[in-house]
Amino acid sequence: MAAGAKVGVVVFPGSNCEQDVAYACEQLGITARYLWHGERDLGDCQALVLPGGFSYGDYLRAGAVARFSPVMEEVIRFAETGRPVLGICNGFQILTEAHLLPGALIRNARLKFICRNVALRAEASCDWLDLPQGTVLHLPINHGEGNYYCDPSTLEGLRDGTAGRVILRYCEEDGADLPRHGAPNGALDAIAGVSNAAGNVFGLMPHPERAVDPQASYTTDGPAFFTTVLALVTEGVR
Amino acid sequence: MSTQAEEVTGDKRGSGTVLSDEPVRDLDAETAARLAVELGLAPDEHDRIVELLGRTPTTTELYIYSLMWSEHCSYKHSKKYLRLFPTDGPAVLQGPGENAGVISVGDGWAVAFKMESHNHPSAIEPFQGAATGIGGIIRDIFTMGARPVACFDSLRFGTLDKPRQRYLFEGAVAGIGAYGNCLGVPTIGGEVAFDEAYEGNCLIGAMAVGLMREERLTLATASGVGNQLILIGSTTGRDGIGGASVLASQEFDEGAEAKRPAVQVGDPFTEKLLIEACLELLDRGLLVGLGDLGAAGLTSSASEMAGRAGVGLDIDVSKVPQRELAMQPFEIMVSESQERMLACATPELTPEVLAVCEKWGLRATVIGSVTDTGQFVVREGADKLVCSLPALSLTDDAPLYDPPYTEPAYIQELANANLSGLAHPESVEELSAALLQLLASPDICDKRWIYEQYDHQVMCNTVVVPGAADAAVLRIGDTGRGQMTTRAIAISTDCNGRYVYLNPRRGAALALAEACRNVSCTGATPAAVTDCLNFGSPEKPEVYWTFVEAVTGLAEACRSFDVPVVSGNVSFYNESFGAPIYPTPTIGVVGILTDVDQHMTQGFAAPGDVIVLIGETNDELGGSAYLKERFGLAAGEIPALDFDLEREVQSVTRELIADGIIRSAHDCSEGGLAVALAESCLSGGLGADVAFDDELSAAASLFSETQSRVLVSVALERADELIDRLEASMLPFSVLGEVTPAEAGIRILDKVAISFEEARAAYEDTLPRLMGDA
């Protein structure tokens, strides 16, 4: 049961989706608490979300500065003890910069920001998402630097599970593979979301929090991204 | 510049009570007169300054007057006619004169909104020009105490076959996206048109909307003798010096490129922090007043804050944090460096204000104080006075002009143009091709290439996304703080520059009529208006005539639709090499929807639904998109506007939506009924099988742009109810046919037969193809 679980939403200067995440949590009966980037006390949070936005203006490189915020030392410690950490969009970029997730997010192949609803395919499970392989979901993407990239050995490690796992891929409407280089942002191997090897840290470019409230969403495929992990934490598995 | 100086002796400076101090004179009379002209002041304006001061002005004073008396800041050529607008109404909480207008939207919520142009900077450097346009309009909103919740863009360029126009278009869209996306304010609508008339002078208008509780309304004022002036945000540099006078108040010529340094550079990250810090300062009640630094920088925000309160100010420019070395006092006073705010606070609360700013990582510095002298005093360090002038003279004594105007000869020529010899398409093949050509035209085609570069969903309140309806619909509520309502606002921006060119008075009224119709087609009731009036040089009688006519027509339409104008801006001198743009008074209408679940969209809902046209089609191809695309013509008599009919059509449409009878509503505008039908098909992913039974030629039947028409659809079982309601309303209407599956295509009896895929490709491929992104 997810109700009553407590999620910490980390707010960096320039974050702009923290309220959206908190709103999604509220809709799902989850208590969200903002954690200011200068704080070192994560309180009794059972899971952490790094929301979207433009932390520190994304100057230099998306996530490159935020990764040095005081709170990130605590986030890393939290993750290392196996507790669940989710990075959405800018949060995903920060988690790769902090080396909690493999790979990097570079500028979209066409060098343009993209805001669009996209089809995604569940590829594997992690603490944050547990759907049958091949399940097709629709979520909005909103980013300028979401083009996933990693070196060949890391890609191999994602395939055999040693470096982590590919959790979500961009796909055709019917779930079929996209043509080569066909991901909307040019992502390598059409990768939209990856977890670490332990499965407790998960990052994705699409925005599940924008697909929770049917009144203001393209789709309602978002709730699973919040309820799955919270079922785990409240049952004490993690 | 002369360095001749007459030192003022003796220390008459007190703490905030400067009375008869004279600034250090640094100009002789002759040099001052020459500098005044260089700064764009007319000789008689300079004489007036000398008279007001009773002496030769200083360099700093001349810069300050030149900015504050520029067209951009003083509205000296437009004020007289702007008074024609109705500005009051039961919902109006703040009309024109503040940074933005504010209306009540019910349940204790208010929205602040304003539209503004950033044409001249964008024509020189499109990315930064457009980005800082967004930054400026957003500051106008949170200055009022409202959290910015939506942006809109209103864009005009030359035709996209020209590389320079593609560069401007691409840069402006990227700049708007880069700034708004970083702030986390969704850009949820707008409009764009491409015409040779804008080739030398693109138009970049931005509208922002903010949300607040009514009691939070904050005004830009500085009152209370001894209160502190606190400059918050970025450092001050030489960027944008003279932006308002050099860029915004003169025409373009060969020297335009050299003006690039006058374009400011935006820093959306700092702006985001400013939003959060200022809203926190207001939430905690720490401020007396708040103003933003826009055109003319510190000069205009400080003098306007003083002017509103009838007080004096004493500012020490040496306290202003500077990003460049050896800046002169006048440079600091008129710099248009972005992302700066001026707050006024009591001495007791000032430390708390500084602490909040520090928490947000923002610079905040006390740079002066409020005095009771009524003088606008600027000093460089404690001892050197560089400016002392009556604060009110900057606003109240600005010259007002009532220039002569005369109807341009082209008006009658084009209205009477003989269009009878045109070879109109007649066969189904030709007419189908004409429809596809219109769907593919850059003015009408799908605008995904633009709005997919804008985050249009952040904040989770966007109920109707771009492209899905005639107006954007935004839910009223504060997501993440648990304060949601059932209410929504609908917003539409609109202007058909070709109409206004051909008939300024009616064209401006039509812009308002269409914006209101768009809002009504979502189910919302139009409540208030902002405008962005773009014209050529007011010093040319033929241009000024178009301004006077357009404002008169717009004012008349506002009264007829009972929508007050609560904010806006005027941009003159939109010319290049002597050729003015199409007069383009862009309208932004905000409407209120009491139940968000009742909002309506434009796409057909299901096969078998009945398609009905409310209103009737007349032979009105003058000024149409069809004539432009097919024959390259901007000519003829533009469509008529019957205010009573228009109001009734909108009112009935809203009632049909509120009563849940219809399943789609889409207004007929550019491209006529055929384009409206195709758009409802494309939005719904469905086809249509209809007949247009009018007595008109095929081309007029399909493409006439007769106003006061709304295309609706209804489930078969409720069609009789709809017909009964329309009969009772006494409005003209006709049952056109039915919605079909997409595979059946779009068929208009004896006129058009195209496949869904053909229509989709024509509609969607244009901008990616022209912009090299196909």
Chai-1 contact restraints between the chains, C-beta under 6 A:
chainA,res_idxA,chainB,res_idxB,connection_type,confidence,min_distance_angstrom,max_distance_angstrom,comment,restraint_id
A,P13,B,L273,contact,1.0,0.0,6.0,A-B,restraint_1
A,P13,B,G361,contact,1.0,0.0,6.0,A-B,restraint_2
A,G14,B,F269,contact,1.0,0.0,6.0,A-B,restraint_3
A,G14,B,K272,contact,1.0,0.0,6.0,A-B,restraint_4
A,N16,B,G184,contact,1.0,0.0,6.0,A-B,restraint_5
A,Q19,B,T479,contact,1.0,0.0,6.0,A-B,restraint_6
A,Q19,B,G480,contact,1.0,0.0,6.0,A-B,restraint_7
A,D20,B,C460,contact,1.0,0.0,6.0,A-B,restraint_8
A,A22,B,G480,contact,1.0,0.0,6.0,A-B,restraint_9
A,Y23,B,C460,contact,1.0,0.0,6.0,A-B,restraint_10
A,Y23,B,T479,contact,1.0,0.0,6.0,A-B,restraint_11
A,Y23,B,G480,contact,1.0,0.0,6.0,A-B,restraint_12
A,F54,B,C182,contact,1.0,0.0,6.0,A-B,restraint_13
A,G57,B,F269,contact,1.0,0.0,6.0,A-B,restraint_14
A,K112,B,Q453,contact,1.0,0.0,6.0,A-B,restraint_15
A,F113,B,G177,contact,1.0,0.0,6.0,A-B,restraint_16
A,F113,B,N181,contact,1.0,0.0,6.0,A-B,restraint_17
A,F113,B,Q453,contact,1.0,0.0,6.0,A-B,restraint_18
A,I114,B,E452,contact,1.0,0.0,6.0,A-B,restraint_19
A,C115,B,E452,contact,1.0,0.0,6.0,A-B,restraint_20
A,C115,B,D455,contact,1.0,0.0,6.0,A-B,restraint_21
A,C115,B,H456,contact,1.0,0.0,6.0,A-B,restraint_22
A,R116,B,E452,contact,1.0,0.0,6.0,A-B,restraint_23
A,P140,B,Q457,contact,1.0,0.0,6.0,A-B,restraint_24
A,N142,B,D455,contact,1.0,0.0,6.0,A-B,restraint_25
A,R210,B,Q457,contact,1.0,0.0,6.0,A-B,restraint_26
A,A216,B,C460,contact,1.0,0.0,6.0,A-B,restraint_27
A,A216,B,N461,contact,1.0,0.0,6.0,A-B,restraint_28
A,A216,B,T462,contact,1.0,0.0,6.0,A-B,restraint_29
A,A216,B,V463,contact,1.0,0.0,6.0,A-B,restraint_30
A,A216,B,R475,contact,1.0,0.0,6.0,A-B,restraint_31
